[in-house]
Amino acid sequence: MSRTADYLTELAEDAGIVAELEALTAYAAYVGNAKYAVATFEDAYCGQWDDLEDFAHDQLMETDAEYRAVRESCRGWRAFPDMTAWECDYTHTSGNYVFRSL
């Protein structure tokens, strides 16, 4: 392991975070600050998706009853969410991790 990974692992263990080290490392690289990454990781981490558009569709299916009803009743229908708006609130990093902007 590199010194940076060791440091990040030590910070995560001290904070009592149970997280995937790979996802935490991607988040730390994204925010540019290991201590901030450890402190905010659990609030920011949303999971893994192939791309941000897949994440957006999954979120809409879970939270928007109208979207879900249309999607389930219209076979083959696929909406095209405003990805610029989603990119303001979320980021998709290498390793296919999605993080919420805090």
Secondary structure by P-SEA (a helix, b strand, c coil): ccaaaaaaaaaaaaacccccaaaaaaaaaaaccaaaaaaccccccccccccaaaaaaaaaaaccaaaaaaaaaccccccccaaaaaaacccccccccccccc
